[in-house]
Amino acid sequence: MIAAADTNELVLIRTVEYGDAGRVAHVTINNPAKRNALGMAGKRAIANAFAKLSHDEKLRVVVLTGAGDKSFIAGADLAEMRDLTVEEAEEEHTLTHYACDSIRRCPVPVIARVNGYCFGAGMELAASCDMRASADHAKFGMPEVRVGLPSGMEAALLPALLGWGRAAELVLTGDIFEAKDMYQFGFVQKLVPAADLDAAVDKWVQSILVSGPRAVRLQKSLLRDWERMSLTDSIRRGIEMCVEARRTDEPSRLMAAFLERKKK
């Protein structure tokens, strides 16, 4: 493995080379003094970071986390938001969407490594990732109504991830939930002690690295299609993607390797 860093004051990017298997990027939100709360500059930095990474043809996986061991992303920067004009508020909320959408548009899987507080915009960013692993001390919530705002933007993803009842409970009460609750609700797929969080994430990373690079990219694209298509259209799109996979030798190579291993 070979690691390289791309340093930005608000968002740190570290890439790790796995030889022929490709690259894994670790994106860290870097504002620990404010529990990694995101102002408008931070949201722009996330969107720019993922736009840049999305052009990397060797990229296989991205891991998103927060600096330190106490917070993933503790929401937006309320000190910045408090006195926004209507026009500035529109820009601020739109930037939340841009940051989230840059994750959803990333052509490879994005894993949320939730290492602590995950509130508001932080929960929207986590929801925008493909999979979520959490330390057992993390806390989750959508507290916007407590500060006079509805939960908008990618909070719209929550009903599909949690169910309408649980999503309503989060956004209507602003209550804070324990990590074990979010695991039971299905928002979090892996729940482990903090000391085991990296190992839990790495297990997913290694599974992706041994899979077909092109197949994984096609699968992520198909996941996004499933969200917006009818069942009939989704099935048709799946057929098209499976045919598309055959335009390179990746399926035949990996099937041959699988059959060879099975003989041993």
C-alpha positions as CSV (number, residue, x, y, z in Angstrom):
1,M,0.0,0.0,0.0
2,I,1.2,3.5,-0.8
3,A,-0.5,6.5,0.8
4,A,-0.7,10.1,-0.4
5,A,-2.4,13.2,1.0
6,D,-4.2,16.2,-0.5
7,T,-4.5,18.8,2.3
8,N,-7.3,21.4,2.5
9,E,-8.0,23.4,5.7
10,L,-11.6,22.1,5.9
11,V,-11.5,18.7,4.0
12,L,-8.5,16.4,4.1
13,I,-8.1,13.8,1.3
14,R,-5.8,10.8,1.8
15,T,-5.5,8.2,-1.0
16,V,-4.1,4.7,-0.5
17,E,-2.8,2.7,-3.4
18,Y,-3.5,-1.0,-3.5
19,G,-1.4,-1.8,-6.5
20,D,-3.4,-3.2,-9.4
21,A,-6.6,-3.2,-7.2
22,G,-6.8,0.6,-7.4
23,R,-7.1,3.5,-5.0
24,V,-9.1,4.1,-1.8
25,A,-9.7,7.7,-0.8
26,H,-10.3,8.8,2.8
27,V,-12.1,12.1,3.1
28,T,-12.0,13.7,6.5
29,I,-14.1,16.8,7.6
30,N,-11.6,18.8,9.5
31,N,-13.2,21.2,12.0
32,P,-12.8,19.4,15.3
33,A,-13.0,22.6,17.4
34,K,-16.7,22.8,16.3
35,R,-17.3,19.1,16.3
36,N,-16.8,19.1,12.5
37,A,-19.8,21.4,12.0
38,L,-20.1,22.6,8.4
39,G,-20.3,26.1,7.2
40,M,-20.8,27.1,3.6
41,A,-17.1,26.9,2.9
42,G,-17.0,23.4,4.2
43,K,-19.9,22.3,2.1
44,R,-18.3,23.7,-1.0
45,A,-15.1,21.9,0.0
46,I,-16.9,18.6,0.2
47,A,-18.6,19.1,-3.2
48,N,-15.2,20.0,-4.8
49,A,-13.4,17.1,-3.1
50,F,-15.9,14.5,-4.4
51,A,-16.1,16.1,-7.9
52,K,-12.3,15.8,-8.1
53,L,-12.3,12.2,-6.9
54,S,-15.0,11.2,-9.3
55,H,-12.6,11.9,-12.2
56,D,-10.1,9.3,-10.9
57,E,-10.5,6.2,-13.0
58,K,-8.5,4.1,-10.6
59,L,-10.7,5.1,-7.6
60,R,-12.4,2.1,-6.0
61,V,-13.9,3.3,-2.7
62,V,-14.3,6.5,-0.7
63,V,-14.5,6.6,3.1
64,L,-16.0,9.7,4.7
65,T,-15.4,10.6,8.3
66,G,-14.8,13.4,10.7
67,A,-11.6,14.5,12.4
68,G,-11.0,13.3,15.9
69,D,-12.9,10.7,17.9
70,K,-15.9,12.6,19.1
71,S,-17.8,13.8,16.0
72,F,-18.6,12.7,12.5
73,I,-20.3,15.9,11.4
74,A,-22.4,17.8,14.1
75,G,-24.6,19.5,11.5
76,A,-24.3,23.0,10.1
77,D,-22.5,26.0,11.6
78,L,-25.3,27.7,13.5
79,A,-23.2,30.7,14.3
80,E,-22.9,31.3,10.5
81,M,-26.6,30.5,9.8
82,R,-28.2,32.6,12.5
83,D,-28.3,35.9,10.8
84,L,-28.5,34.9,7.1
85,T,-30.7,36.8,4.8
86,V,-33.4,35.0,2.8
87,E,-31.0,35.0,-0.3
88,E,-28.1,33.8,1.8
89,A,-30.2,31.1,3.3
90,E,-31.1,29.8,-0.1
91,E,-27.4,29.6,-1.0
92,E,-26.6,27.8,2.3
93,H,-29.3,25.2,2.0
94,T,-28.5,24.6,-1.7
95,L,-24.8,24.0,-0.7
96,T,-26.0,21.3,1.6
97,H,-27.7,19.6,-1.3
98,Y,-24.6,20.1,-3.5
99,A,-22.4,18.4,-0.9
100,C,-24.8,15.5,-0.5
101,D,-25.4,15.1,-4.2
102,S,-21.6,15.0,-4.9
103,I,-21.5,11.9,-2.8
104,R,-24.5,10.3,-4.5
105,R,-23.0,11.1,-7.9
106,C,-19.6,9.6,-7.0
107,P,-19.2,6.6,-9.3
108,V,-17.8,4.3,-6.6
109,P,-19.1,3.2,-3.2
110,V,-18.9,5.8,-0.5
111,I,-18.8,4.5,3.1
112,A,-19.7,6.7,6.1
113,R,-17.4,6.1,9.0
114,V,-19.5,7.6,11.8
115,N,-17.1,8.2,14.7
116,G,-19.3,10.4,16.9
117,Y,-22.0,13.1,16.7
118,C,-24.0,12.8,13.4
119,F,-26.6,15.6,13.4
120,G,-28.6,17.5,10.8
121,A,-26.5,18.1,7.7
122,G,-24.1,15.4,9.0
123,M,-26.9,12.9,9.0
124,E,-27.9,14.0,5.5
125,L,-24.4,13.4,4.3
126,A,-24.3,10.0,6.0
127,A,-27.6,9.1,4.3
128,S,-26.1,10.1,1.0
129,C,-23.4,7.5,1.4
130,D,-24.0,3.9,0.2
131,M,-23.2,2.2,3.5
132,R,-22.8,3.4,7.1
133,A,-20.6,1.9,9.9
134,S,-20.8,3.5,13.3
135,A,-19.0,3.5,16.6
136,D,-21.3,2.5,19.5
137,H,-20.9,5.9,21.2
138,A,-22.2,7.9,18.2
139,K,-25.4,9.9,18.5
140,F,-27.8,10.8,15.6
141,G,-30.5,13.3,15.1
142,M,-32.3,15.8,12.9
143,P,-32.7,18.7,15.3
144,E,-33.6,21.5,12.8
145,V,-37.1,22.0,14.2
146,R,-35.5,22.9,17.5
147,V,-33.8,25.9,15.9
148,G,-36.8,27.0,13.8
149,L,-36.2,25.2,10.5
150,P,-37.6,22.1,8.8
151,S,-35.3,19.3,7.8
152,G,-34.9,19.6,4.1
153,M,-32.6,18.7,1.2
154,E,-31.3,15.1,1.5
155,A,-33.4,14.5,4.6
156,A,-35.8,13.3,1.8
157,L,-33.7,10.1,1.7
158,L,-34.6,9.2,5.3
159,P,-38.0,7.6,4.7
160,A,-36.6,5.1,2.3
161,L,-33.8,4.2,4.7
162,L,-35.7,4.3,8.0
163,G,-39.4,3.9,7.1
164,W,-41.9,6.8,7.1
165,G,-42.7,6.4,10.8
166,R,-39.1,6.6,12.1
167,A,-38.2,9.4,9.6
168,A,-41.2,11.4,10.9
169,E,-40.1,10.8,14.5
170,L,-36.7,12.2,13.7
171,V,-37.7,15.3,11.8
172,L,-40.8,16.2,13.8
173,T,-39.4,15.8,17.3
174,G,-35.7,16.8,16.8
175,D,-34.9,14.1,19.4
176,I,-31.4,12.5,19.6
177,F,-31.0,8.8,19.1
178,E,-28.3,6.4,20.3
179,A,-26.2,4.5,17.7
180,K,-27.8,1.2,18.8
181,D,-31.2,2.7,17.9
182,M,-30.0,3.7,14.4
183,Y,-28.6,0.2,13.9
184,Q,-32.0,-1.3,14.9
185,F,-33.8,1.1,12.5
186,G,-31.5,0.0,9.6
187,F,-29.8,3.4,9.1
188,V,-26.5,1.9,10.3
189,Q,-25.3,-1.4,8.8
190,K,-22.4,-2.0,11.2
191,L,-22.3,-1.1,14.9
192,V,-19.0,-1.7,16.7
193,P,-16.9,-0.3,19.6
194,A,-14.8,2.7,18.5
195,A,-11.6,0.7,18.6
196,D,-13.1,-1.7,16.0
197,L,-14.5,1.0,13.6
198,D,-11.5,1.0,11.2
199,A,-11.5,-2.8,11.0
200,A,-15.2,-2.8,10.2
201,V,-14.9,-0.3,7.5
202,D,-11.8,-2.1,6.1
203,K,-13.7,-5.3,5.8
204,W,-16.1,-3.6,3.4
205,V,-13.2,-1.9,1.5
206,Q,-11.5,-5.3,1.0
207,S,-14.7,-6.9,-0.3
208,I,-15.1,-4.1,-2.8
209,L,-11.4,-4.3,-3.9
210,V,-11.7,-8.0,-4.8
211,S,-14.8,-7.4,-6.8
212,G,-14.9,-6.3,-10.5
213,P,-14.0,-2.6,-10.6
214,R,-16.4,-2.0,-13.6
215,A,-19.1,-4.2,-12.1
216,V,-19.1,-2.2,-8.9
217,R,-19.4,1.1,-10.8
218,L,-22.2,-0.3,-12.8
219,Q,-23.9,-1.5,-9.6
220,K,-23.7,1.9,-7.9
221,S,-25.2,3.5,-11.0
222,L,-28.0,0.9,-10.9
223,L,-28.7,1.6,-7.3
224,R,-29.3,5.2,-8.1
225,D,-31.6,4.1,-11.0
226,W,-33.6,1.8,-8.6
227,E,-34.4,4.8,-6.4
228,R,-36.2,6.7,-9.2
229,M,-37.6,4.0,-11.5
230,S,-40.6,1.8,-11.3
231,L,-40.1,-1.9,-10.7
232,T,-40.6,-2.7,-14.4
233,D,-38.1,-0.1,-15.5
234,S,-35.6,-1.1,-12.9
235,I,-35.7,-4.7,-14.1
236,R,-35.2,-3.5,-17.7
237,R,-32.3,-1.3,-16.6
238,G,-30.7,-4.2,-14.8
239,I,-30.7,-6.3,-18.0
240,E,-29.1,-3.4,-19.8
241,M,-26.4,-3.0,-17.2
242,C,-25.6,-6.8,-17.2
243,V,-25.2,-6.6,-21.0
244,E,-23.1,-3.5,-20.6
245,A,-20.8,-5.4,-18.3
246,R,-20.0,-7.8,-21.1
247,R,-18.5,-5.1,-23.2
248,T,-15.1,-5.8,-21.5
249,D,-13.5,-9.1,-20.5
250,E,-14.0,-8.4,-16.8
251,P,-16.9,-10.9,-16.3
252,S,-15.2,-13.8,-18.2
253,R,-11.9,-13.2,-16.4
254,L,-13.4,-13.1,-12.9
255,M,-15.7,-16.1,-13.7
256,A,-12.7,-18.1,-14.9
257,A,-10.8,-17.2,-11.7
258,F,-13.7,-18.2,-9.5
259,L,-14.1,-21.6,-11.3
260,E,-10.4,-22.2,-11.0
261,R,-10.5,-21.6,-7.2
262,K,-13.5,-23.9,-6.9
263,K,-11.5,-26.7,-8.4
264,K,-8.8,-26.5,-5.6
